[in-house]
Amino acid sequence: MSPVAGRWLKFNGVGAIGFGVQLTVLALLVSGLGVHYLAATALAVEAAIVHNFLWHERYTWKGRGRGGAAETAARLLRFHAGNGLISVFGNLVLMRLLVGTLGVPYVAANAATVLACGPINFAVSEWLVFR
């Protein structure tokens, strides 16, 4: 298996757990606290972004340029600028379309948005964030 394929598998494993984090936060905010689904989506995605960065840093791309605190902070900023913007924007746009326009239940719609953003996020992580 190529190194990129191995990272793709690890990326998806971390992403699956991050998706669990995202869905948990989304459900708690929407169903538990009555937060509007779009605001809850943004907050849930941010929780998953932080979770995923920590695991990608220590597992998926653990062999790439560890460095000190400044280098880690730079990677976190790149991760937020790349994956964060893609995930927040993609989730909000697709959630608005799927839930707001088409009436898809928010949990199913959220799963579709994560699947749609995943390959783009991997490419950004592989070639820009954890270079």
N, CA, C and O atoms as CSV, one atom per row, in Angstrom:
chain,resi,resn,atom,element,x,y,z
A,1,MET,N,N,0.854,-1.174,0.000
A,1,MET,CA,C,0.000,0.000,0.000
A,1,MET,C,C,0.904,1.242,0.000
A,1,MET,O,O,1.918,1.285,0.696
A,2,SER,N,N,0.524,2.224,-0.774
A,2,SER,CA,C,1.311,3.459,-0.838
A,2,SER,C,C,1.129,4.274,0.446
A,2,SER,O,O,0.123,4.131,1.140
A,3,PRO,N,N,2.104,5.125,0.753
A,3,PRO,CA,C,1.962,5.977,1.945
A,3,PRO,C,C,0.716,6.871,1.897
A,3,PRO,O,O,0.065,7.085,2.919
A,4,VAL,N,N,0.390,7.385,0.722
A,4,VAL,CA,C,-0.801,8.238,0.594
A,4,VAL,C,C,-2.064,7.426,0.869
A,4,VAL,O,O,-2.973,7.908,1.544
A,5,ALA,N,N,-2.127,6.213,0.357
A,5,ALA,CA,C,-3.297,5.359,0.607
A,5,ALA,C,C,-3.419,5.035,2.095
A,5,ALA,O,O,-4.523,5.009,2.640
A,6,GLY,N,N,-2.290,4.790,2.747
A,6,GLY,CA,C,-2.319,4.540,4.188
A,6,GLY,C,C,-2.832,5.746,4.962
A,6,GLY,O,O,-3.623,5.603,5.894
A,7,ARG,N,N,-2.377,6.935,4.571
A,7,ARG,CA,C,-2.876,8.155,5.235
A,7,ARG,C,C,-4.354,8.381,4.936
A,7,ARG,O,O,-5.089,8.868,5.795
A,8,TRP,N,N,-4.802,8.031,3.722
A,8,TRP,CA,C,-6.216,8.157,3.375
A,8,TRP,C,C,-7.074,7.293,4.306
A,8,TRP,O,O,-8.123,7.727,4.781
A,9,LEU,N,N,-6.614,6.069,4.555
A,9,LEU,CA,C,-7.346,5.176,5.463
A,9,LEU,C,C,-7.351,5.732,6.887
A,9,LEU,O,O,-8.390,5.733,7.548
A,10,LYS,N,N,-6.201,6.203,7.359
A,10,LYS,CA,C,-6.132,6.793,8.692
A,10,LYS,C,C,-7.003,8.044,8.780
A,10,LYS,O,O,-7.716,8.250,9.762
A,11,PHE,N,N,-6.937,8.874,7.742
A,11,PHE,CA,C,-7.744,10.090,7.680
A,11,PHE,C,C,-9.227,9.768,7.849
A,11,PHE,O,O,-9.942,10.444,8.589
A,12,ASN,N,N,-9.673,8.732,7.156
A,12,ASN,CA,C,-11.082,8.352,7.241
A,12,ASN,C,C,-11.440,7.743,8.590
A,12,ASN,O,O,-12.560,7.926,9.067
A,13,GLY,N,N,-10.518,7.029,9.208
A,13,GLY,CA,C,-10.761,6.512,10.560
A,13,GLY,C,C,-10.923,7.642,11.562
A,13,GLY,O,O,-11.860,7.650,12.360
A,14,VAL,N,N,-9.998,8.599,11.513
A,14,VAL,CA,C,-10.097,9.774,12.388
A,14,VAL,C,C,-11.375,10.541,12.069
A,14,VAL,O,O,-12.087,10.985,12.970
A,15,GLY,N,N,-11.658,10.692,10.773
A,15,GLY,CA,C,-12.860,11.418,10.355
A,15,GLY,C,C,-14.141,10.768,10.847
A,15,GLY,O,O,-15.096,11.463,11.195
A,16,ALA,N,N,-14.170,9.449,10.880
A,16,ALA,CA,C,-15.365,8.749,11.377
A,16,ALA,C,C,-15.603,9.058,12.851
A,16,ALA,O,O,-16.740,9.271,13.274
A,17,ILE,N,N,-14.527,9.079,13.625
A,17,ILE,CA,C,-14.674,9.427,15.043
A,17,ILE,C,C,-15.053,10.902,15.172
A,17,ILE,O,O,-15.906,11.262,15.983
A,18,GLY,N,N,-14.414,11.752,14.365
A,18,GLY,CA,C,-14.758,13.178,14.364
A,18,GLY,C,C,-16.205,13.411,13.965
A,18,GLY,O,O,-16.861,14.320,14.474
A,19,PHE,N,N,-16.696,12.586,13.052
A,19,PHE,CA,C,-18.103,12.695,12.664
A,19,PHE,C,C,-19.009,12.363,13.842
A,19,PHE,O,O,-20.062,12.977,14.015
A,20,GLY,N,N,-18.597,11.389,14.655
A,20,GLY,CA,C,-19.346,11.083,15.874
A,20,GLY,C,C,-19.368,12.274,16.819
A,20,GLY,O,O,-20.399,12.583,17.415
A,21,VAL,N,N,-18.234,12.937,16.954
A,21,VAL,CA,C,-18.165,14.166,17.777
A,21,VAL,C,C,-19.119,15.210,17.203
A,21,VAL,O,O,-19.906,15.820,17.926
A,22,GLN,N,N,-19.031,15.400,15.898
A,22,GLN,CA,C,-19.865,16.408,15.239
A,22,GLN,C,C,-21.350,16.112,15.414
A,22,GLN,O,O,-22.124,17.005,15.759
A,23,LEU,N,N,-21.751,14.872,15.181
A,23,LEU,CA,C,-23.170,14.517,15.326
A,23,LEU,C,C,-23.653,14.652,16.765
A,23,LEU,O,O,-24.783,15.075,17.010
A,24,THR,N,N,-22.799,14.292,17.712
A,24,THR,CA,C,-23.178,14.409,19.121
A,24,THR,C,C,-23.418,15.863,19.489
A,24,THR,O,O,-24.433,16.195,20.102
A,25,VAL,N,N,-22.481,16.732,19.115
A,25,VAL,CA,C,-22.631,18.161,19.414
A,25,VAL,C,C,-23.847,18.721,18.689
A,25,VAL,O,O,-24.615,19.485,19.273
A,26,LEU,N,N,-24.033,18.354,17.430
A,26,LEU,CA,C,-25.179,18.832,16.651
A,26,LEU,C,C,-26.497,18.419,17.300
A,26,LEU,O,O,-27.393,19.246,17.463
A,27,ALA,N,N,-26.618,17.166,17.664
A,27,ALA,CA,C,-27.856,16.669,18.279
A,27,ALA,C,C,-28.110,17.331,19.626
A,27,ALA,O,O,-29.244,17.701,19.933
A,28,LEU,N,N,-27.065,17.483,20.427
A,28,LEU,CA,C,-27.241,18.140,21.729
A,28,LEU,C,C,-27.706,19.585,21.569
A,28,LEU,O,O,-28.571,20.057,22.308
A,29,LEU,N,N,-27.121,20.274,20.597
A,29,LEU,CA,C,-27.491,21.675,20.399
A,29,LEU,C,C,-28.885,21.830,19.805
A,29,LEU,O,O,-29.667,22.665,20.260
A,30,VAL,N,N,-29.201,21.026,18.787
A,30,VAL,CA,C,-30.500,21.158,18.114
A,30,VAL,C,C,-31.623,20.563,18.958
A,30,VAL,O,O,-32.587,21.250,19.294
A,31,SER,N,N,-31.494,19.295,19.295
A,31,SER,CA,C,-32.577,18.611,20.007
A,31,SER,C,C,-32.578,18.904,21.503
A,31,SER,O,O,-33.638,18.994,22.122
A,32,GLY,N,N,-31.402,19.051,22.075
A,32,GLY,CA,C,-31.323,19.276,23.515
A,32,GLY,C,C,-31.525,20.712,23.931
A,32,GLY,O,O,-32.214,20.989,24.913
A,33,LEU,N,N,-30.919,21.641,23.178
A,33,LEU,CA,C,-30.966,23.048,23.578
A,33,LEU,C,C,-31.796,23.934,22.659
A,33,LEU,O,O,-31.991,25.115,22.947
A,34,GLY,N,N,-32.282,23.381,21.570
A,34,GLY,CA,C,-33.142,24.147,20.663
A,34,GLY,C,C,-32.411,25.183,19.823
A,34,GLY,O,O,-33.018,26.149,19.361
A,35,VAL,N,N,-31.109,24.989,19.621
A,35,VAL,CA,C,-30.326,25.907,18.799
A,35,VAL,C,C,-30.700,25.683,17.333
A,35,VAL,O,O,-30.917,24.543,16.921
A,36,HIS,N,N,-30.777,26.756,16.542
A,36,HIS,CA,C,-31.085,26.646,15.110
A,36,HIS,C,C,-30.069,25.720,14.446
A,36,HIS,O,O,-28.887,25.748,14.789
A,37,TYR,N,N,-30.524,24.900,13.498
A,37,TYR,CA,C,-29.664,23.869,12.919
A,37,TYR,C,C,-28.419,24.435,12.234
A,37,TYR,O,O,-27.382,23.772,12.225
A,38,LEU,N,N,-28.488,25.634,11.665
A,38,LEU,CA,C,-27.301,26.181,11.010
A,38,LEU,C,C,-26.256,26.660,12.020
A,38,LEU,O,O,-25.063,26.420,11.831
A,39,ALA,N,N,-26.681,27.321,13.069
A,39,ALA,CA,C,-25.747,27.743,14.117
A,39,ALA,C,C,-25.150,26.509,14.798
A,39,ALA,O,O,-23.952,26.460,15.078
A,40,ALA,N,N,-25.998,25.520,15.059
A,40,ALA,CA,C,-25.528,24.283,15.683
A,40,ALA,C,C,-24.545,23.562,14.772
A,40,ALA,O,O,-23.578,22.973,15.256
A,41,THR,N,N,-24.771,23.596,13.472
A,41,THR,CA,C,-23.863,22.968,12.515
A,41,THR,C,C,-22.485,23.605,12.582
A,41,THR,O,O,-21.478,22.899,12.628
A,42,ALA,N,N,-22.431,24.930,12.589
A,42,ALA,CA,C,-21.140,25.626,12.651
A,42,ALA,C,C,-20.372,25.249,13.919
A,42,ALA,O,O,-19.169,24.992,13.864
A,43,LEU,N,N,-21.053,25.217,15.041
A,43,LEU,CA,C,-20.404,24.863,16.305
A,43,LEU,C,C,-19.965,23.392,16.321
A,43,LEU,O,O,-18.881,23.066,16.803
A,44,ALA,N,N,-20.805,22.525,15.796
A,44,ALA,CA,C,-20.478,21.096,15.757
A,44,ALA,C,C,-19.291,20.826,14.833
A,44,ALA,O,O,-18.432,20.000,15.142
A,45,VAL,N,N,-19.249,21.517,13.715
A,45,VAL,CA,C,-18.130,21.350,12.790
A,45,VAL,C,C,-16.838,21.821,13.460
A,45,VAL,O,O,-15.803,21.169,13.327
A,46,GLU,N,N,-16.887,22.931,14.168
A,46,GLU,CA,C,-15.686,23.422,14.862
A,46,GLU,C,C,-15.193,22.403,15.891
A,46,GLU,O,O,-13.987,22.191,16.018
A,47,ALA,N,N,-16.100,21.780,16.616
A,47,ALA,CA,C,-15.698,20.747,17.578
A,47,ALA,C,C,-14.990,19.596,16.860
A,47,ALA,O,O,-13.977,19.091,17.342
A,48,ALA,N,N,-15.523,19.186,15.715
A,48,ALA,CA,C,-14.905,18.108,14.946
A,48,ALA,C,C,-13.558,18.533,14.366
A,48,ALA,O,O,-12.631,17.725,14.301
A,49,ILE,N,N,-13.443,19.778,13.948
A,49,ILE,CA,C,-12.184,20.278,13.389
A,49,ILE,C,C,-11.067,20.186,14.430
A,49,ILE,O,O,-9.975,19.702,14.134
A,50,VAL,N,N,-11.345,20.649,15.635
A,50,VAL,CA,C,-10.330,20.597,16.695
A,50,VAL,C,C,-9.977,19.145,17.013
A,50,VAL,O,O,-8.800,18.799,17.111
A,51,HIS,N,N,-10.980,18.308,17.173
A,51,HIS,CA,C,-10.754,16.877,17.427
A,51,HIS,C,C,-9.883,16.272,16.334
A,51,HIS,O,O,-8.874,15.627,16.619
A,52,ASN,N,N,-10.277,16.481,15.090
A,52,ASN,CA,C,-9.573,15.860,13.974
A,52,ASN,C,C,-8.135,16.351,13.862
A,52,ASN,O,O,-7.231,15.562,13.588
A,53,PHE,N,N,-7.913,17.652,14.074
A,53,PHE,CA,C,-6.548,18.161,13.997
A,53,PHE,C,C,-5.653,17.438,15.006
A,53,PHE,O,O,-4.556,16.996,14.664
A,54,LEU,N,N,-6.118,17.323,16.231
A,54,LEU,CA,C,-5.304,16.684,17.271
A,54,LEU,C,C,-4.946,15.249,16.889
A,54,LEU,O,O,-3.808,14.822,17.080
A,55,TRP,N,N,-5.912,14.504,16.351
A,55,TRP,CA,C,-5.640,13.117,15.967
A,55,TRP,C,C,-4.800,13.030,14.697
A,55,TRP,O,O,-3.927,12.168,14.595
A,56,HIS,N,N,-5.049,13.904,13.735
A,56,HIS,CA,C,-4.222,13.882,12.526
A,56,HIS,C,C,-2.774,14.228,12.868
A,56,HIS,O,O,-1.845,13.639,12.315
A,57,GLU,N,N,-2.589,15.159,13.755
A,57,GLU,CA,C,-1.252,15.575,14.183
A,57,GLU,C,C,-0.491,14.406,14.808
A,57,GLU,O,O,0.706,14.242,14.573
A,58,ARG,N,N,-1.189,13.597,15.601
A,58,ARG,CA,C,-0.520,12.534,16.347
A,58,ARG,C,C,-0.629,11.146,15.711
A,58,ARG,O,O,0.058,10.217,16.135
A,59,TYR,N,N,-1.482,11.002,14.703
A,59,TYR,CA,C,-1.700,9.676,14.140
A,59,TYR,C,C,-1.563,9.671,12.612
A,59,TYR,O,O,-0.670,9.017,12.074
A,60,THR,N,N,-2.430,10.389,11.921
A,60,THR,CA,C,-2.469,10.317,10.459
A,60,THR,C,C,-1.171,10.809,9.827
A,60,THR,O,O,-0.603,10.142,8.963
A,61,TRP,N,N,-0.706,11.975,10.260
A,61,TRP,CA,C,0.510,12.571,9.709
A,61,TRP,C,C,1.597,12.695,10.777
A,61,TRP,O,O,2.340,13.677,10.783
A,62,LYS,N,N,1.699,11.735,11.662
A,62,LYS,CA,C,2.626,11.837,12.801
A,62,LYS,C,C,4.084,11.954,12.382
A,62,LYS,O,O,4.886,12.496,13.142
A,63,GLY,N,N,4.449,11.478,11.232
A,63,GLY,CA,C,5.841,11.518,10.804
A,63,GLY,C,C,6.265,12.788,10.099
A,63,GLY,O,O,7.423,12.914,9.702
A,64,ARG,N,N,5.366,13.717,9.938
A,64,ARG,CA,C,5.688,14.927,9.183
A,64,ARG,C,C,5.943,16.112,10.107
A,64,ARG,O,O,5.053,16.547,10.837
A,65,GLY,N,N,7.153,16.620,10.067
A,65,GLY,CA,C,7.549,17.873,10.697
A,65,GLY,C,C,6.946,18.217,12.032
A,65,GLY,O,O,6.246,19.224,12.145
A,66,ARG,N,N,7.190,17.427,13.035
A,66,ARG,CA,C,6.602,17.682,14.350
A,66,ARG,C,C,6.970,19.078,14.857
A,66,ARG,O,O,6.078,19.904,15.051
A,67,GLY,N,N,8.244,19.363,15.073
A,67,GLY,CA,C,8.665,20.688,15.510
A,67,GLY,C,C,8.118,21.078,16.859
A,67,GLY,O,O,7.589,20.247,17.597
A,68,GLY,N,N,8.249,22.336,17.170
A,68,GLY,CA,C,7.816,22.857,18.456
A,68,GLY,C,C,6.428,23.469,18.402
A,68,GLY,O,O,5.646,23.238,17.479
A,69,ALA,N,N,6.160,24.250,19.420
A,69,ALA,CA,C,4.834,24.865,19.566
A,69,ALA,C,C,4.513,25.805,18.409
A,69,ALA,O,O,3.373,25.842,17.946
A,70,ALA,N,N,5.491,26.557,17.941
A,70,ALA,CA,C,5.242,27.503,16.848
A,70,ALA,C,C,4.870,26.768,15.562
A,70,ALA,O,O,3.978,27.198,14.831
A,71,GLU,N,N,5.554,25.667,15.290
A,71,GLU,CA,C,5.245,24.893,14.080
A,71,GLU,C,C,3.870,24.224,14.192
A,71,GLU,O,O,3.121,24.174,13.216
A,72,THR,N,N,3.549,23.721,15.361
A,72,THR,CA,C,2.224,23.124,15.576
A,72,THR,C,C,1.130,24.180,15.424
A,72,THR,O,O,0.094,23.919,14.812
A,73,ALA,N,N,1.356,25.356,15.972
A,73,ALA,CA,C,0.387,26.453,15.841
A,73,ALA,C,C,0.208,26.840,14.376
A,73,ALA,O,O,-0.907,27.130,13.942
A,74,ALA,N,N,1.295,26.846,13.617
A,74,ALA,CA,C,1.193,27.167,12.187
A,74,ALA,C,C,0.370,26.115,11.455
A,74,ALA,O,O,-0.440,26.450,10.591
A,75,ARG,N,N,0.574,24.837,11.797
A,75,ARG,CA,C,-0.234,23.776,11.174
A,75,ARG,C,C,-1.700,23.911,11.565
A,75,ARG,O,O,-2.586,23.720,10.732
A,76,LEU,N,N,-1.958,24.238,12.826
A,76,LEU,CA,C,-3.342,24.432,13.267
A,76,LEU,C,C,-4.001,25.567,12.497
A,76,LEU,O,O,-5.160,25.455,12.096
A,77,LEU,N,N,-3.279,26.650,12.290
A,77,LEU,CA,C,-3.821,27.769,11.503
A,77,LEU,C,C,-4.084,27.350,10.063
A,77,LEU,O,O,-5.117,27.701,9.493
A,78,ARG,N,N,-3.151,26.597,9.467
A,78,ARG,CA,C,-3.372,26.104,8.099
A,78,ARG,C,C,-4.562,25.152,8.046
A,78,ARG,O,O,-5.350,25.177,7.101
A,79,PHE,N,N,-4.683,24.308,9.077
A,79,PHE,CA,C,-5.800,23.361,9.130
A,79,PHE,C,C,-7.133,24.113,9.191
A,79,PHE,O,O,-8.082,23.765,8.489
A,80,HIS,N,N,-7.192,25.140,10.032
A,80,HIS,CA,C,-8.417,25.943,10.122
A,80,HIS,C,C,-8.685,26.715,8.827
A,80,HIS,O,O,-9.829,26.814,8.382
A,81,ALA,N,N,-7.635,27.254,8.236
A,81,ALA,CA,C,-7.793,28.015,6.993
A,81,ALA,C,C,-8.208,27.117,5.832
A,81,ALA,O,O,-8.944,27.553,4.947
A,82,GLY,N,N,-7.747,25.881,5.827
A,82,GLY,CA,C,-8.094,24.947,4.750
A,82,GLY,C,C,-9.297,24.102,5.105
A,82,GLY,O,O,-10.411,24.361,4.648
A,83,ASN,N,N,-9.065,23.093,5.922
A,83,ASN,CA,C,-10.137,22.167,6.284
A,83,ASN,C,C,-11.281,22.863,7.009
A,83,ASN,O,O,-12.452,22.558,6.781
A,84,GLY,N,N,-10.935,23.791,7.875
A,84,GLY,CA,C,-11.981,24.485,8.636
A,84,GLY,C,C,-12.933,25.253,7.738
A,84,GLY,O,O,-14.151,25.131,7.861
A,85,LEU,N,N,-12.370,26.045,6.831
A,85,LEU,CA,C,-13.225,26.824,5.930
A,85,LEU,C,C,-14.023,25.928,4.989
A,85,LEU,O,O,-15.206,26.165,4.748
A,86,ILE,N,N,-13.368,24.899,4.461
A,86,ILE,CA,C,-14.073,23.961,3.577
A,86,ILE,C,C,-15.217,23.295,4.339
A,86,ILE,O,O,-16.339,23.212,3.839
A,87,SER,N,N,-14.928,22.826,5.541
A,87,SER,CA,C,-15.942,22.102,6.317
A,87,SER,C,C,-17.078,23.004,6.771
A,87,SER,O,O,-18.247,22.644,6.633
A,88,VAL,N,N,-16.749,24.173,7.311
A,88,VAL,CA,C,-17.812,25.070,7.788
A,88,VAL,C,C,-18.644,25.550,6.608
A,88,VAL,O,O,-19.870,25.448,6.639
A,89,PHE,N,N,-17.997,26.073,5.565
A,89,PHE,CA,C,-18.729,26.576,4.406
A,89,PHE,C,C,-19.527,25.458,3.735
A,89,PHE,O,O,-20.716,25.616,3.458
A,90,GLY,N,N,-18.865,24.327,3.477
A,90,GLY,CA,C,-19.545,23.212,2.821
A,90,GLY,C,C,-20.717,22.696,3.627
A,90,GLY,O,O,-21.783,22.429,3.073
A,91,ASN,N,N,-20.532,22.550,4.934
A,91,ASN,CA,C,-21.621,22.073,5.789
A,91,ASN,C,C,-22.779,23.057,5.830
A,91,ASN,O,O,-23.938,22.654,5.732
A,92,LEU,N,N,-22.481,24.340,5.973
A,92,LEU,CA,C,-23.573,25.322,6.057
A,92,LEU,C,C,-24.350,25.417,4.752
A,92,LEU,O,O,-25.580,25.456,4.765
A,93,VAL,N,N,-23.646,25.455,3.627
A,93,VAL,CA,C,-24.324,25.551,2.331
A,93,VAL,C,C,-25.162,24.298,2.070
A,93,VAL,O,O,-26.333,24.388,1.699
A,94,LEU,N,N,-24.548,23.136,2.266
A,94,LEU,CA,C,-25.278,21.904,1.981
A,94,LEU,C,C,-26.394,21.639,2.993
A,94,LEU,O,O,-27.451,21.126,2.625
A,95,MET,N,N,-26.169,21.983,4.255
A,95,MET,CA,C,-27.240,21.823,5.258
A,95,MET,C,C,-28.422,22.726,4.920
A,95,MET,O,O,-29.576,22.312,5.036
A,96,ARG,N,N,-28.139,23.946,4.506
A,96,ARG,CA,C,-29.231,24.868,4.131
A,96,ARG,C,C,-30.029,24.293,2.967
A,96,ARG,O,O,-31.259,24.340,2.964
A,97,LEU,N,N,-29.328,23.757,1.989
A,97,LEU,CA,C,-29.993,23.159,0.834
A,97,LEU,C,C,-30.777,21.910,1.234
A,97,LEU,O,O,-31.963,21.787,0.928
A,98,LEU,N,N,-30.105,20.988,1.918
A,98,LEU,CA,C,-30.737,19.705,2.226
A,98,LEU,C,C,-31.835,19.821,3.277
A,98,LEU,O,O,-32.919,19.264,3.104
A,99,VAL,N,N,-31.566,20.533,4.355
A,99,VAL,CA,C,-32.556,20.656,5.431
A,99,VAL,C,C,-33.555,21.756,5.115
A,99,VAL,O,O,-34.766,21.536,5.121
A,100,GLY,N,N,-33.025,22.955,4.835
A,100,GLY,CA,C,-33.889,24.121,4.652
A,100,GLY,C,C,-34.741,24.087,3.408
A,100,GLY,O,O,-35.889,24.530,3.435
A,101,THR,N,N,-34.204,23.570,2.312
A,101,THR,CA,C,-34.944,23.570,1.046
A,101,THR,C,C,-35.619,22.230,0.763
A,101,THR,O,O,-36.784,22.184,0.368
A,102,LEU,N,N,-34.878,21.142,0.970
A,102,LEU,CA,C,-35.398,19.823,0.601
A,102,LEU,C,C,-36.062,19.073,1.754
A,102,LEU,O,O,-36.708,18.049,1.531
A,103,GLY,N,N,-35.912,19.566,2.977
A,103,GLY,CA,C,-36.570,18.940,4.125
A,103,GLY,C,C,-35.943,17.644,4.600
A,103,GLY,O,O,-36.602,16.854,5.277
A,104,VAL,N,N,-34.675,17.406,4.259
A,104,VAL,CA,C,-33.976,16.203,4.711
A,104,VAL,C,C,-33.737,16.332,6.221
A,104,VAL,O,O,-33.373,17.417,6.675
A,105,PRO,N,N,-33.926,15.283,7.007
A,105,PRO,CA,C,-33.627,15.358,8.442
A,105,PRO,C,C,-32.166,15.786,8.666
A,105,PRO,O,O,-31.273,15.396,7.913
A,106,TYR,N,N,-31.942,16.591,9.707
A,106,TYR,CA,C,-30.621,17.210,9.881
A,106,TYR,C,C,-29.487,16.202,10.099
A,106,TYR,O,O,-28.357,16.471,9.694
A,107,VAL,N,N,-29.751,15.070,10.717
A,107,VAL,CA,C,-28.678,14.090,10.928
A,107,VAL,C,C,-28.263,13.463,9.589
A,107,VAL,O,O,-27.069,13.342,9.315
A,108,ALA,N,N,-29.214,13.071,8.768
A,108,ALA,CA,C,-28.902,12.497,7.456
A,108,ALA,C,C,-28.228,13.534,6.560
A,108,ALA,O,O,-27.284,13.217,5.836
A,109,ALA,N,N,-28.711,14.755,6.611
A,109,ALA,CA,C,-28.116,15.823,5.813
A,109,ALA,C,C,-26.676,16.074,6.243
A,109,ALA,O,O,-25.807,16.301,5.402
A,110,ASN,N,N,-26.420,16.035,7.545
A,110,ASN,CA,C,-25.075,16.255,8.038
A,110,ASN,C,C,-24.137,15.151,7.578
A,110,ASN,O,O,-22.985,15.428,7.245
A,111,ALA,N,N,-24.593,13.928,7.551
A,111,ALA,CA,C,-23.766,12.820,7.055
A,111,ALA,C,C,-23.393,13.058,5.588
A,111,ALA,O,O,-22.248,12.834,5.196
A,112,ALA,N,N,-24.343,13.505,4.789
A,112,ALA,CA,C,-24.076,13.771,3.374
A,112,ALA,C,C,-23.062,14.900,3.202
A,112,ALA,O,O,-22.211,14.841,2.315
A,113,THR,N,N,-23.151,15.916,4.038
A,113,THR,CA,C,-22.211,17.041,3.907
A,113,THR,C,C,-20.789,16.624,4.266
A,113,THR,O,O,-19.831,17.059,3.627
A,114,VAL,N,N,-20.653,15.788,5.280
A,114,VAL,CA,C,-19.327,15.324,5.687
A,114,VAL,C,C,-18.717,14.471,4.574
A,114,VAL,O,O,-17.534,14.614,4.266
A,115,LEU,N,N,-19.497,13.602,3.980
A,115,LEU,CA,C,-19.001,12.769,2.878
A,115,LEU,C,C,-18.585,13.619,1.680
A,115,LEU,O,O,-17.604,13.310,1.005
A,116,ALA,N,N,-19.330,14.684,1.419
A,116,ALA,CA,C,-19.010,15.553,0.290
A,116,ALA,C,C,-17.717,16.335,0.513
A,116,ALA,O,O,-16.970,16.576,-0.435
A,117,CYS,N,N,-17.451,16.728,1.737
A,117,CYS,CA,C,-16.267,17.547,2.039
A,117,CYS,C,C,-15.008,16.715,2.275
A,117,CYS,O,O,-13.901,17.242,2.157
A,118,GLY,N,N,-15.147,15.445,2.602
A,118,GLY,CA,C,-14.021,14.612,2.993
A,118,GLY,C,C,-12.864,14.544,2.005
A,118,GLY,O,O,-11.727,14.811,2.396
A,119,PRO,N,N,-13.103,14.200,0.746
A,119,PRO,CA,C,-11.974,14.090,-0.194
A,119,PRO,C,C,-11.217,15.410,-0.382
A,119,PRO,O,O,-9.993,15.412,-0.517
A,120,ILE,N,N,-11.937,16.512,-0.390
A,120,ILE,CA,C,-11.281,17.822,-0.530
A,120,ILE,C,C,-10.429,18.100,0.707
A,120,ILE,O,O,-9.302,18.582,0.595
A,121,ASN,N,N,-10.968,17.796,1.874
A,121,ASN,CA,C,-10.222,18.017,3.108
A,121,ASN,C,C,-8.962,17.156,3.172
A,121,ASN,O,O,-7.926,17.612,3.656
A,122,PHE,N,N,-9.041,15.924,2.691
A,122,PHE,CA,C,-7.846,15.087,2.677
A,122,PHE,C,C,-6.775,15.714,1.800
A,122,PHE,O,O,-5.617,15.802,2.206
A,123,ALA,N,N,-7.143,16.146,0.616
A,123,ALA,CA,C,-6.170,16.743,-0.308
A,123,ALA,C,C,-5.523,17.976,0.312
A,123,ALA,O,O,-4.309,18.153,0.214
A,124,VAL,N,N,-6.312,18.817,0.941
A,124,VAL,CA,C,-5.773,20.023,1.583
A,124,VAL,C,C,-4.824,19.631,2.715
A,124,VAL,O,O,-3.753,20.221,2.858
A,125,SER,N,N,-5.206,18.650,3.509
A,125,SER,CA,C,-4.344,18.210,4.606
A,125,SER,C,C,-3.053,17.603,4.089
A,125,SER,O,O,-1.974,17.914,4.595
A,126,GLU,N,N,-3.151,16.750,3.097
A,126,GLU,CA,C,-1.992,16.037,2.571
A,126,GLU,C,C,-0.979,16.983,1.941
A,126,GLU,O,O,0.221,16.838,2.174
A,127,TRP,N,N,-1.438,17.950,1.147
A,127,TRP,CA,C,-0.514,18.748,0.368
A,127,TRP,C,C,-0.293,20.180,0.876
A,127,TRP,O,O,0.622,20.865,0.421
A,128,LEU,N,N,-1.132,20.627,1.815
A,128,LEU,CA,C,-0.942,21.995,2.326
A,128,LEU,C,C,-0.715,22.073,3.824
A,128,LEU,O,O,0.170,22.799,4.277
A,129,VAL,N,N,-1.500,21.336,4.600
A,129,VAL,CA,C,-1.429,21.468,6.059
A,129,VAL,C,C,-0.249,20.701,6.628
A,129,VAL,O,O,0.589,21.279,7.320
A,130,PHE,N,N,-0.172,19.413,6.348
A,130,PHE,CA,C,0.861,18.544,6.924
A,130,PHE,C,C,1.950,18.249,5.910
A,130,PHE,O,O,2.407,17.111,5.804
A,131,ARG,N,N,2.361,19.236,5.181
A,131,ARG,CA,C,3.359,19.073,4.111
A,131,ARG,C,C,4.727,18.753,4.646
A,131,ARG,O,O,5.669,18.588,3.872
